[in-house]
Amino acid sequence: MAVPRAPWEGGFQEFHMLQDAMSEAHIVLHGPPDFPPDAEILGVCAVSTENADQNKYGWMVTDFLHWKMLFHGTWLSSLDISKFLADVDGVDMINDGTIDKVVGGHKKDIATLPRDNFGFATALLERLAVSARRAAAKKTALVVMIFAPITPEQDICVDLGEKRIFLTTERLRMTINTAVGDAQIPVILVTPSPFTGGWLCRPSFMSRPACPTNDKMMRIIAKSGGGSFADRFIRSFTERDTPMMTEAQRKKVQYNDPMPLRPTELQIDCLHRFQRQIHESLEHRLSVFARDHALILEPGASQDPSSFSDSWMEYGPRQGRPIGFWAKRWGPSRPNVNDTHRYEFLGEAFGGTRDSQLFHLKYLAAIELDTHPGDWGRQVGGTTRELLTGFAQRLMPSEDDAKRVFDTIEFRTSSMVLAQMVAKAFDLPLPDGAKCRYWHDKMEGVDDDYYKKLQWAFGEILGIFGQAAVLPSENRHEYKNVRFWRAARWLSAAIALRFEHGSRQDIENFVLKDVARLIAKIRDMQKTLLLEDQAVTRAGLNWIAALGLGGERRKLRGRLSRMSSWMPKPRRGRLRSVRERRP
């Protein structure tokens, strides 16, 4: 059902709302962000000695060293980098000068911070304050580059031995604000990307975005929403009213489900590929380089030169050095990461080997189980806990096992990011001063009036959020599925705080007229982005052609043979689509 237009749409109010939401939005980069030549740069490596192995998070250390070679700035590390490099086979074996190039002739270009969690976090925040003051004094931008385990929302996991602690993005903002006082400086945050190759960048971490239009900001916000509505799009794109069909093709379809009663193996395969492509494109934030992990600064560095683009341009034109400057400085070489023993749906991301990718997925699963206070004891997540703990205990999970865990964590994360962007847009207070991941959703000791308001909001909001999508070959089990209500609960708590003296009608009107409308606009933009995505449209046309509806002249089997092999082989027997047939 369409949500009516809200009073704030189309004017300065909406523009400022989107600007505020952009502080939680991000873009996937495969090159440097844009910043002034005199920008203050702070680069940080926070990988423990134990996790610096090539089959764990060694790729983060490599990224840190690569970016350090590109930029002048302040560089900090939990590792003694000169000693670390000396222990790597083949480095400086004949005194080739590699170590001196990285750490400087006096070994002082990279400062080593304390190797305990508290000491490292304290020293990092102190250095962050110093860099912020320098940027303010020069009236320039501060670029913070973190190469460390992170939560999917870009909070730093300081995990150097004892129980990990989290330096949240809020804590970083507070440190910078305290350091610069009334001065306003642009701040850009760059971290590893938790769900793709490349790096995750918040271009508007602490400043008004440079995006000149609502449309440009909404595109970034919609991409940041990831797979939060993947299940809805998988259904709507494979029904009779799919936007992939022409009216002439649609007239040939009798039922809501276009699949025949006894579909061929080819038809099933095409449907499943299409469904999975919709899901993965959203999870990948519509990045064409999601399976690549490298600095891709020119067409020759891309595995498909025709797909090359500078993803920073999604945000705005480069005002500092052009991408060609960085390409020339970096050189044309691109590492060939093509380990045959890897998870194909991840490509060369997260180290490019099955061991390093499995370590990353298990680390993300551990973060999920270590956060979300109040959820796990009440078992409100359906089978989520069993899924994550079971995965952590397996030595060799299958491709489908890895996909289920990846999809679950990504869906939970995207839902939380969506809730936080909505809260920023409407300037809602933080429940208990905590972001969604760390908020304790408790019922004991809560004021009755506040909890009643929370429930009023939650009753309307829950249906606005999506549910986790299942793999194409699987059916959703009503009682054994992955549930995630936290994002809707947290946003409801924020609304209850806003309407401390409001009535039930006030709360429900706000949810149904304002929150629902903003989320609908984000979802509509995701639909537009999917229709622009070449991989999605190609998979959709293949499916329509397999149904015999026309519109595709090239031989289907020939095209399928050139497609990626990330889809499992269809199961034999009576196979149906993921939904029931409806007239």
C-alpha positions in Angstrom: 0.0 0.0 0.0 1.3 3.4 -1.0 2.4 5.7 1.8 0.9 9.3 1.4 3.3 12.2 0.8 4.6 13.8 4.0 4.6 17.5 4.8 8.4 17.7 4.9 8.9 16.3 1.3 10.4 18.4 -1.5 11.8 21.3 0.5 14.7 22.4 2.6 13.4 20.3 5.5 13.9 17.1 3.6 17.3 18.3 2.3 18.5 18.8 5.9 17.0 15.5 7.1 19.0 13.7 4.4 22.1 15.6 5.3 21.7 14.4 8.9 21.1 10.8 7.8 24.2 10.9 5.7 26.4 10.8 8.9 25.4 7.1 9.2 25.6 6.4 5.4 28.6 5.0 3.6 30.1 4.2 0.2 32.3 1.3 -0.9 35.6 2.5 -2.2 38.4 0.8 -4.2 40.5 4.0 -4.2 41.3 6.9 -1.9 38.6 9.3 -0.8 38.8 12.9 -1.9 40.5 15.3 0.4 42.5 18.5 0.2 46.3 18.2 -0.4 47.0 19.6 3.1 44.5 17.3 4.9 45.5 15.8 8.2 45.7 12.0 7.8 45.7 9.5 10.7 46.2 5.9 9.8 45.8 3.2 12.4 46.5 -0.6 12.4 44.9 -2.4 15.3 45.5 -6.1 14.5 46.9 -8.4 17.2 50.1 -10.4 16.6 48.0 -13.6 16.7 45.5 -12.3 14.1 48.1 -10.9 11.7 48.5 -14.3 10.1 47.8 -14.4 6.3 44.9 -16.8 7.0 43.3 -14.5 9.5 43.5 -10.6 9.3 46.9 -10.3 7.7 45.2 -8.7 4.7 44.3 -5.8 7.0 48.0 -5.3 7.8 48.8 -5.4 4.1 46.1 -2.8 3.4 47.6 -0.5 6.1 51.1 -0.8 4.6 49.7 -0.1 1.0 47.8 3.0 2.1 50.8 4.2 4.2 52.9 4.2 1.0 50.4 6.4 -0.7 49.9 9.1 1.9 51.9 11.3 4.2 50.5 11.5 7.7 50.5 10.1 11.2 50.7 6.3 11.2 50.1 4.2 14.3 50.2 0.4 14.8 49.6 -2.2 17.5 52.4 -4.2 15.7 56.0 -3.3 15.6 55.9 -3.1 11.8 59.7 -3.2 11.2 59.9 -6.4 13.2 56.8 -7.8 11.6 58.2 -7.2 8.1 61.5 -8.7 9.1 59.7 -11.9 10.0 58.0 -12.1 6.6 59.6 -14.5 4.2 61.4 -12.8 1.3 61.3 -9.2 2.8 64.8 -7.6 2.9 66.5 -10.9 2.6 69.1 -9.2 0.4 68.7 -5.7 2.1 66.5 -4.5 -0.8 65.3 -1.5 1.3 61.6 -2.6 1.6 61.5 -2.1 5.3 63.1 1.3 5.1 60.6 2.4 2.4 57.7 1.5 4.7 58.9 2.6 8.2 61.6 5.1 7.3 65.4 4.9 7.7 65.1 5.6 11.4 62.2 3.2 11.8 60.0 6.1 13.2 57.5 6.6 10.4 55.0 4.2 12.1 54.6 4.6 15.9 54.0 1.5 17.9 51.1 1.9 20.4 50.6 -0.2 23.6 49.6 -3.8 23.0 46.9 -4.1 25.6 43.3 -3.1 24.9 42.9 -0.3 27.4 46.4 1.2 26.7 45.9 1.0 22.9 42.4 2.6 23.0 43.6 5.4 25.3 46.7 6.2 23.1 44.6 6.1 20.0 42.1 8.6 21.3 44.9 10.9 22.4 46.5 10.8 19.0 43.1 11.3 17.3 42.6 14.5 19.4 46.1 15.7 18.3 45.3 15.1 14.7 42.0 16.9 15.0 43.6 20.0 16.5 46.1 20.0 13.7 43.4 19.9 11.1 41.5 22.7 12.9 44.6 24.8 13.0 45.1 24.4 9.3 41.4 24.7 8.5 41.5 21.5 6.6 39.9 18.0 6.6 40.8 15.2 8.9 40.9 11.7 7.3 40.9 8.8 9.7 41.9 5.4 8.3 41.3 2.4 10.5 42.7 -1.0 9.6 41.4 -3.2 12.3 38.5 -5.6 13.0 35.3 -3.6 13.1 31.7 -4.1 13.8 29.7 -3.8 10.5 28.7 -0.3 11.6 32.4 0.7 11.7 33.0 0.7 15.4 36.6 -0.4 16.1 37.1 -3.7 17.9 40.2 -3.4 20.0 41.0 -7.0 20.4 44.7 -7.4 21.4 44.5 -10.2 23.9 41.9 -9.9 26.6 38.2 -9.3 26.2 37.6 -7.1 23.2 36.4 -3.5 23.7 34.6 -1.4 21.2 35.6 2.2 20.3 32.3 3.4 18.8 32.0 6.0 16.1 30.2 8.1 18.7 33.3 8.0 20.9 35.5 9.1 18.0 33.1 12.0 17.3 33.1 13.0 21.0 36.9 13.0 21.0 37.2 15.1 17.9 34.5 17.6 19.1 36.2 18.0 22.5 39.6 18.6 20.7 38.5 21.2 18.2 35.9 23.0 20.3 33.8 25.4 18.2 35.8 24.8 15.1 34.0 22.8 12.3 36.2 20.5 10.3 35.2 17.9 7.7 36.0 14.4 8.9 36.2 11.3 6.6 36.3 7.8 8.1 37.7 4.8 6.2 37.7 1.2 7.5 37.7 -2.3 6.1 34.4 -3.2 4.4 32.7 -5.9 6.4 30.6 -7.3 3.5 32.6 -6.6 0.3 36.1 -6.2 -0.9 37.5 -2.7 -0.8 37.0 -0.2 2.0 34.0 1.4 3.6 34.0 5.2 3.7 31.8 7.6 5.6 32.4 10.8 3.5 30.2 12.9 5.9 31.3 11.5 9.2 31.3 14.9 10.9 30.4 17.5 8.4 27.5 18.5 6.1 27.8 16.4 2.9 28.9 17.9 -0.3 26.1 16.2 -2.2 24.1 19.0 -3.9 20.8 17.2 -4.3 18.3 15.1 -2.5 18.6 12.4 -5.2 22.3 12.0 -4.8 22.1 11.7 -1.0 19.1 9.3 -1.2 21.1 7.0 -3.6 23.9 6.7 -1.0 21.4 6.2 1.9 19.6 3.5 -0.1 22.8 1.7 -0.9 23.7 1.9 2.8 20.4 0.1 3.6 21.9 -3.0 2.0 19.8 -6.1 2.2 17.3 -4.9 4.7 14.5 -5.3 2.2 16.0 -8.1 0.0 13.2 -10.5 0.8 10.6 -8.0 -0.5 12.5 -7.4 -3.7 13.1 -11.1 -4.3 9.4 -11.6 -4.2 8.2 -8.5 -6.1 10.8 -9.0 -8.9 9.8 -12.6 -9.5 6.0 -12.1 -9.5 3.7 -11.3 -12.4 4.0 -7.6 -11.7 7.8 -7.7 -11.8 9.3 -4.5 -13.3 11.5 -6.7 -15.4 8.6 -7.7 -17.8 7.0 -5.7 -20.5 3.2 -5.4 -20.6 3.1 -7.8 -23.6 5.1 -10.4 -21.6 2.9 -9.9 -18.5 -0.3 -10.6 -20.5 1.1 -14.1 -21.2 1.4 -14.9 -17.5 -1.8 -16.3 -16.0 -1.0 -16.4 -12.3 0.9 -14.2 -9.8 3.7 -16.7 -9.9 5.0 -16.9 -13.5 6.7 -20.2 -13.0 4.9 -23.2 -14.6 3.6 -26.1 -12.5 6.4 -28.4 -13.6 9.3 -26.1 -14.3 12.4 -27.3 -16.1 15.8 -27.5 -14.5 16.8 -24.5 -16.6 13.8 -22.4 -15.5 14.6 -23.2 -11.8 18.2 -22.5 -12.3 17.5 -19.1 -13.9 15.0 -18.2 -11.2 17.4 -19.0 -8.4 20.3 -17.1 -10.1 18.0 -14.1 -10.4 16.8 -14.3 -6.8 20.4 -14.6 -5.5 21.6 -11.8 -7.7 19.0 -9.4 -6.3 20.1 -10.3 -2.8 23.8 -10.1 -3.4 23.6 -6.8 -5.3 21.9 -5.2 -2.3 24.3 -6.8 0.2 27.2 -5.4 -1.9 25.8 -1.9 -1.8 25.4 -2.1 -5.6 29.2 -2.1 -6.0 30.5 -3.6 -9.2 33.8 -4.4 -7.5 32.3 -6.1 -4.5 34.3 -9.3 -5.1 37.5 -7.5 -5.7 40.0 -6.3 -3.1 42.5 -3.9 -4.5 43.1 -0.3 -5.3 41.3 -0.1 -8.6 42.4 3.3 -9.9 42.1 2.9 -13.7 40.4 0.6 -16.2 43.4 -1.6 -16.6 43.3 -2.5 -12.9 39.8 -3.8 -13.1 39.1 -7.4 -14.0 36.4 -6.0 -16.4 37.8 -2.7 -17.7 34.4 -1.7 -19.2 32.9 -1.6 -15.6 35.5 0.8 -14.2 34.3 3.8 -12.4 35.4 6.0 -9.5 33.0 5.2 -6.8 33.7 8.5 -5.0 31.8 10.2 -7.8 28.6 8.8 -6.3 29.2 11.3 -3.5 30.5 14.3 -5.5 33.2 15.4 -7.9 36.8 15.2 -6.6 38.0 18.7 -5.5 41.4 17.5 -4.5 43.8 15.3 -6.5 42.1 13.5 -9.4 41.9 9.7 -9.5 44.6 9.7 -12.2 47.1 11.2 -9.8 46.7 8.2 -7.4 46.8 5.8 -10.3 50.1 7.2 -11.5 51.5 7.2 -7.9 50.3 3.6 -7.2 51.3 2.2 -10.6 49.5 -0.3 -12.9 50.2 -3.4 -11.0 47.3 -5.3 -9.5 47.8 -8.4 -7.4 46.2 -11.5 -8.8 44.2 -13.0 -6.0 42.6 -16.1 -7.5 42.8 -18.8 -4.8 40.8 -21.8 -6.0 40.2 -22.8 -2.4 37.9 -19.9 -1.4 34.2 -19.1 -1.0 33.2 -18.2 -4.6 30.4 -15.8 -3.5 33.1 -13.7 -1.6 35.6 -13.7 -4.5 38.9 -12.2 -3.4 37.5 -10.3 -0.4 38.7 -10.8 3.1 42.1 -12.2 2.1 40.9 -14.2 -0.8 41.4 -17.7 0.8 38.8 -19.9 2.4 40.7 -19.8 5.7 40.9 -16.0 5.9 37.3 -15.7 4.7 36.1 -18.2 7.2 38.0 -16.4 10.0 36.3 -13.1 9.0 32.8 -14.6 9.0 33.4 -16.3 12.4 34.7 -13.0 13.8 31.6 -11.2 12.6 29.5 -14.0 14.2 31.4 -13.6 17.5 30.7 -9.8 17.4 27.0 -10.5 17.0 26.9 -12.9 20.0 29.0 -10.5 22.1 26.6 -7.6 21.5 22.8 -7.0 21.4 22.4 -7.2 25.2 19.1 -8.6 26.3 18.3 -10.4 23.1 20.1 -13.7 23.5 18.7 -14.6 27.0 15.2 -14.0 25.8 15.7 -15.9 22.6 13.9 -13.3 20.5 16.0 -14.0 17.4 14.4 -17.3 16.3 17.2 -19.7 15.3 19.9 -17.0 15.0 21.9 -18.0 18.0 22.0 -21.6 17.0 23.0 -20.7 13.5 25.9 -18.5 14.6 27.2 -20.8 17.3 26.9 -23.8 15.1 28.8 -22.1 12.3 31.6 -21.1 14.7 32.1 -24.8 15.7 32.4 -26.1 12.2 35.8 -26.7 10.7 34.8 -26.7 7.1 31.4 -25.0 6.5 30.0 -25.4 3.0 29.4 -22.5 0.6 25.7 -22.5 1.5 26.5 -22.6 5.3 28.7 -19.5 4.8 26.0 -17.8 2.8 23.4 -18.3 5.5 25.6 -16.7 8.1 26.7 -13.9 5.8 23.1 -13.1 4.9 22.0 -13.2 8.5 24.6 -10.8 9.8 24.3 -8.5 6.8 20.5 -8.3 7.2 20.8 -7.6 11.0 23.4 -4.9 10.3 21.5 -3.2 7.4 18.3 -3.1 9.5 20.3 -1.4 12.3 21.9 1.1 9.9 18.5 1.9 8.4 17.1 2.5 11.9 20.0 4.8 12.8 19.7 6.8 9.5 16.0 7.3 10.2 16.7 8.4 13.8 19.3 10.9 12.5 16.9 12.2 9.9 14.2 13.0 12.5 16.7 14.0 15.2 15.5 11.4 17.6 17.3 10.8 20.9 19.5 7.8 21.5 17.7 5.3 23.8 19.8 5.0 27.0 22.5 7.0 25.1 23.4 3.8 23.1 23.4 2.9 19.4 21.2 0.1 18.3 23.8 -2.7 18.7 24.7 -1.8 22.3 21.2 -0.8 23.6 19.9 -3.1 26.3 16.4 -4.0 25.3 15.1 -4.7 28.8 11.6 -4.8 30.3 12.5 -4.9 34.0 12.8 -1.5 35.8 11.4 0.4 32.9 8.9 3.2 33.4 5.4 1.9 32.5 4.4 5.0 30.6 7.6 4.9 28.5 7.2 1.2 27.8 3.6 1.7 26.8 4.7 4.3 24.2 7.5 2.1 23.0 4.9 -0.7 22.4 2.6 1.7 20.5 5.4 2.6 18.2 6.6 -0.9 17.8 3.2 -2.2 16.8 3.3 0.0 13.8 7.0 -0.1 12.9 7.6 -3.8 12.9 5.6 -4.3 9.7 7.6 -1.5 8.0 10.9 -3.3 8.5 11.8 -6.3 6.4 12.5 -9.9 7.3 15.6 -12.0 6.5 15.6 -13.6 3.0 16.3 -17.3 2.7 18.5 -19.0 0.0 16.6 -19.5 -3.3 16.3 -23.2 -3.0 14.9 -23.1 0.6 11.5 -22.4 2.0 10.9 -20.2 5.0 9.8 -22.2 8.1 7.4 -20.2 10.2 8.8 -21.3 13.5 12.5 -21.9 12.6 13.6 -18.8 10.8 16.0 -15.9 11.6 14.2 -13.1 13.3 15.5 -9.6 14.1 13.2 -7.2 15.9 16.0 -5.1 17.6 16.1 -2.4 14.9 12.4 -1.8 15.1 12.5 -2.0 18.9 15.4 0.5 19.2 13.7 3.0 16.8 10.4 2.6 18.8 12.3 3.4 22.0 13.7 6.5 20.4 10.2 7.6 19.3 8.9 7.0 22.8 11.5 9.3 24.2 10.7 12.0 21.6 6.9 11.8 22.4 7.4 11.8 26.2 4.2 13.8 26.6 2.5 12.6 23.4 -0.6 10.5 22.9 -0.9 7.2 21.2 -2.4 9.0 18.2 0.6 11.3 18.0 3.0 8.3 18.0 1.1 6.3 15.5 0.7 9.3 13.2 4.4 10.0 13.3 5.2 6.4 12.5 2.7 5.9 9.7 3.1 9.4 8.1 6.7 10.3 8.6 8.8 7.2 9.4 7.0 5.0 7.0 7.2 7.6 4.2 11.0 8.0 4.6 11.6 4.3 4.6 9.3 3.9 1.6 11.4 6.5 -0.3 14.6 4.6 0.6 13.0 1.4 -0.6 11.8 3.0 -3.8 15.4 4.2 -4.5 16.7 0.7 -3.9 14.3 -0.5 -6.5 15.6 2.1 -9.0 19.2 1.0 -8.2 18.4 -2.6 -8.8 16.9 -1.8 -12.2 20.0 0.1 -13.0 22.3 -2.8 -12.0 23.5 -4.7 -15.0 24.0 -8.0 -13.2 20.4 -7.9 -11.9 18.9 -7.0 -15.3 20.9 -9.7 -17.0 19.8 -12.4 -14.6 16.2 -11.1 -14.9 16.2 -11.3 -18.7 17.6 -14.8 -18.6 14.8 -15.9 -16.3 12.1 -14.3 -18.5 13.7 -15.9 -21.6 13.7 -19.3 -19.9 10.0 -18.9 -19.2 9.5 -18.6 -23.0 8.2 -15.1 -22.8 10.5 -13.7 -25.4 12.6 -10.6 -25.4 16.0 -12.4 -25.5 17.5 -13.5 -28.8 20.8 -14.8 -27.7 21.0 -18.5 -26.8 20.3 -18.8 -23.1 22.5 -21.8 -22.4 25.5 -20.1 -23.9 24.9 -17.0 -21.7 24.5 -19.1 -18.6 27.8 -20.9 -19.2 29.6 -17.6 -19.0 27.9 -16.5 -15.8 29.7 -17.0 -12.4 29.5 -20.3 -10.6 28.4 -19.0 -7.3 24.9 -20.6 -7.4 24.5 -24.1 -6.2 23.3 -26.7 -8.7 19.5 -27.0 -8.5 18.1 -29.9 -6.5 16.2 -32.5 -8.5 12.6 -33.4 -7.8 9.5 -31.2 -7.6 11.1 -27.8 -7.1 9.2 -24.7 -6.6 10.0 -21.0 -6.0 10.3 -19.7 -2.5 6.7 -18.6 -2.3 3.3 -20.3 -2.7 1.5 -20.1 -6.0 -1.3 -17.4 -5.8 -3.7 -16.4 -8.5 
